[in-house]
């Protein structure tokens, strides 16, 4: 019998039993080692602000419909930053070995069954610290944002919001040849960004980030701004910081009305291009060569090759049964946390079929 974390209601965490079904011949059972908590999208479900809880998403028309039945609590299976160990292999799951570590997305649950193909595509190399597997999906989200930005060598890229996604974007932008400016309101996150390679850091409460970036670039502005905090105030400042006819990539998950966004000012007068980046798809310019799997595996190859420094981003861990403490910390003291990770106790022995 397995167990899964569920949202019982706004700011209420509970657990439920999950029966373990027999494996099909081409399936693999993994036991979860670590599961990261998203401080953006996932917290909207925890807090009750996610649009799925207030409107119905019409998949066919791709519209949120007000006044129709939305999703309801309790909700199980949220969470998309998992790493597990293979504990059982189906008879036809060729190429998968017991004990191999598989990264992916399957929610905060103790066990999960995936196809052999899914597992083969997501094997963590043995030399990589297992806990780093939690970054596979959030890293793909950051990489997708960088690809949407279309960074050119030597450009100035300003990243607004130095949480997990912003820190990953900053490192990826540097690998792309950019001069990286990190913007945040939290000194500890700016210091972390500086340690991890940001060229310039700007504290947004001490001065206008846009004015500082214009000064830094001789009045031109940033070639690209990437908004990774989900704040419409930060999005507006990113627009202000851009050079004429430049691009803002909106990577954060914005909630509620767009307060603090003044589209009749710099956006209009400087012809700024605001582009949405969302992990369900890639840029139309790249869709014939890139997909979500390539984003995930490319990011994890950078991790395996030692080209990204991720361990300092993990600031808090807690056992599975104490996961509520991590959610509460993220909700009430967000400045104290970067990446929170649930750790699962491992007691069973692997099984071979």
N, C-alpha and C positions, 0 to 999 in steps of 0.2 A: 504494500500500500504506500503510495506517495502522498505528498502534501503540496498544496498550492496556496500562495498568498492571494488574498482578494481584498478589494475595497468594499467594505460593508456599507459605507455611506461617506459623506464628506468628512475627511480627516479621521476616518475610522478604519483600522486595519484588522483583518481577521484571517483565519486559515481554514482550509477545507481539505478533506481527504480526497485523493484521486486513485481509483483502482488502476492497477497495472494490467493492461491487456496483453495477451500473447503476441509475440513478434511474428510478423509476416517474414517470409524467407529473405526479402530484400531490405529488411529494416535493421536498425541499430538502436539499442537503448543506451542512453547516457545518464549518468547521475551528475547533477549540477555541482560544480565546485564553487563558482562565484557568479553573482548576478549584480550588475551595476544598476543604480537608480538614476533615471533621467531627471535632471533638475528643471527641465522645461516641459515637454509634452506630458510626461508621466505625472508631474505634480499637478497639472490641470485636472486630471482625473481624480487625484487624491483630494484636491481642494473643491472639486465640483464645478469648475469653470470651463471644462472642455465643451466645445460646441455640440459634440455628440450627445451630451446629457440634456441639451435644451432644444435641439432641433433634430429632425430626422435627415440623415444623409441619403439622398437618392442616388444610388450608384450609377444607374442608367443615364440619368440626365446630369449627373455631377453637380447637384444643387443641394444646399441645406434647406429644408422645408419647415417653416415655422408652423406650429399648431398641430403637428402630427407626432405620433408616438416616438420619443427619443429612446436612447438606451437608459436602462435603469440599474441602480444598485440592487444587490451586490454584483460586482464585476470581477471576474477572475482572469488570469492569464496576461495581465499587463506586465510590461518589462521587456526590454529588447536588447539587453547587454549581457549575454550569458556565455559561460565556458563550462564544459562538462567533460567527464571521462567516460570512455566506452566501457560498459560493464557487461553487455550481452550483444552477441552478433548473430544475425539470421543466417540460415544455411547458404543463402545465395548472395550474401553481402561481401562479395570479393574485394580484397584490398583493404579491409578494415581489420585492425588488430585490437585486442583487449588492452586497455590502458592508454590508448591514444587519446589525445585531448582534442575536442571539437568545439569550435566557437560558433556562435550563431544567435538566433532570436527565438526564444520559446517561453518567456515569462518567468516570474519568480516562483519556480516549482522545483521540487527535489529531483524529479526524474522526467525524462522526455524521450519520445521515440521519433527518430528521423529516418528518412530513406538513406540507403547506402550512398547514393549519388550526392545527397546533401552533405553527408559526413565527409566523403572523399574530397569534396571541394573546399572543406573548411578545417582541415587538420592543422593544428598548431604545431610548428616545429618543436622538437623536444628541448632545444636550447633556450626557448623563450619562456620567461617566468609565466606560469599559468594564469595568474590574476590579470595579466595584460590582455588576455582574450576578451575581457569585457568591453574593450574599446572597438571591437570590429565593426559594429553597426554605427555607433556614434562617430567613429573615424570615417566611415563611408559617407556619412552626412556632411562632415567637414570637407572631405575631398570633393564631394559633389559641388559644394559651394565654391571651392577654389576653381574647379573646372568651369562653372558658370561664370566666374569672374574673368576668365580668359586673360590671366596675368602674363605680361610680357617682361622679359629680362630688363632689369634696371628701373622698373616702375615703383612708385610709392603706393603701398597698400595700407590703409588704415583699418584696423579691426576694432569694432565697438562691442565691448562686452567680453571680458576675459575669464568667463567660466570655462567649463570643459570644452565646448565647441570652439569658443574663441581661441583658447590656447592651442588646440589642434590646428585650427585655420592658420594661426600665426606661424607655427612651425612649417606647415605645408607651403605657405606663401614664401617663406624664406628659401625652401628647397626649390621653389619655382623661379628664384632669382630676384625677388622683390626686396626693397627696403621696407621693413614692417614697423608700423606705428601702432602701439597697443593703447587702447583707451578704456578706462574703467573708472568707477567711483570708489573702489576698494583698494587701498594701498597694498595689502598683502597679495592680491591677484596681480597687480602691476609689478610687484617685486618678483613674483613667480615668472611672469612673462619675460622680464628682463633676464632672469637666470636662464631661461630656456631659449634665449636668442633674439628677443625683440630688439630692434635697433633703437627705438625711441619709445618711451612710455609717457602718457599724458593722464593726469588726474582730472577728471571732468568736473569736479567740484571746485577745483582751485582756479581754473580758467576755462574759457570757451575752447573746447577741443577743435572746433572748426577754425577759429582764429589762430590757434597754435599751429595747426597743420598748414594753413595758408602761409604763415610766417616761415615755417620749416621748408616750404617748397618755393620760396621766393615769390609768393603771391598766387601761384598757379593752382594749388590744391592737390589733393590726392588723385592719382589716376584711377584708383578703385577704392571704394569703401565697402566693407562687409559688416553688416549689422548682425550680431550673434547673441544679443541679449533678450530679444523679444519685447523691447521697450520702444514705443512709438516716439518718445522723446529722443531716444538715442538714434532712431531712424532719421528723425528730422535733422539732428546734428550731423549725421553721416551725409545727408544730402547737402548741407551747408558746407561741409569740408571738401566736397568734390570739386575737381577742376571742371571747366566749361565742357559740356557735352560728354561728361564722364559717366561712370556706372556705379550704382549702389546695388549690392546683392543683399536681399532681405532673407536672411537665413534663420532668424529667430521665429518662434511661434507666438504671435501677438494675440492677446486676449482682450475682449471687450472693444469699446470704441477707440478710434485712433486719436486719442487726445494728445495734444502737443505737436501735431503734424500740420505744418503750414504750407500747403501745396501751391499757394499763390505767390510764394516768395522765391527762394533760391531754386527750388525744383522747376518752377515755370521759367524764370529768367535765365537760368543756366542750362536749360535743356537736359536735365539729368535723367538718365535711364535707370529706372528701378526694376530689378529682375528678381522674381521669386525663385528660390532654390528649395526643392522639396524632394526627399529621398525616393518617393514613388516613381520618379522619372528623371531623365537626364536631359541636358540641353538638346534641342532639335538638331543642332549642328553635330552632335556626337552620337546620336541614337543608333547609327549603323555600326558603331564600333564599341560603344560603352553600354553597360547595363548595370543593375544593382550588384550582381555577383562580381563583376569586374571591379566595381568600386570597393567592395569589401575585401576581395583578395589582394588588390593592389595596395590598399592601405596596410593590410597585415604583412605584406611582403616588405614594406618600408619598416615596419616594426621589427620583423625578423632580421633585417639587414642592419639594424642598429641606427637607422637614420632619423628616428624620432625618439624623444625622451618622454616617456609616459608615466613612469613610476611616481614622479613627484606630484602628479595630478591626483593621486589617490590619497585623500586626507582622512577618511573615516571608514571603518569596517565594523560590522556587528554580526552576530550569529543570526541565522534565519528566523528563529523564534523571537528575536529581539529587533526585527526589521522595523517595527513601528517607531523605534527611537530614532532611526535614520530619517524616516519620513518627517517626523516632528522637527528634527534639527534642520532639515532642508527647508521646511515651511516657515519656521519661526526665526531661525538664525542663518539665513542663506549666505551671509558674508563669511561665516566660519567654515564653510564647506566648499570643496571643489567637486571631487568625485567621491560619492558614497557607494560602498560595495557591501553586499550581503554575502557572508561566508557560510557555506553549508558543511555540516559535519559529515564525514564519510566513514561508514561502518561496515557496509557489505563488501563481500569479496566478489570480484568479477566472475561472470559465468560464461562458459563457452557452450554453444549448442552443437 
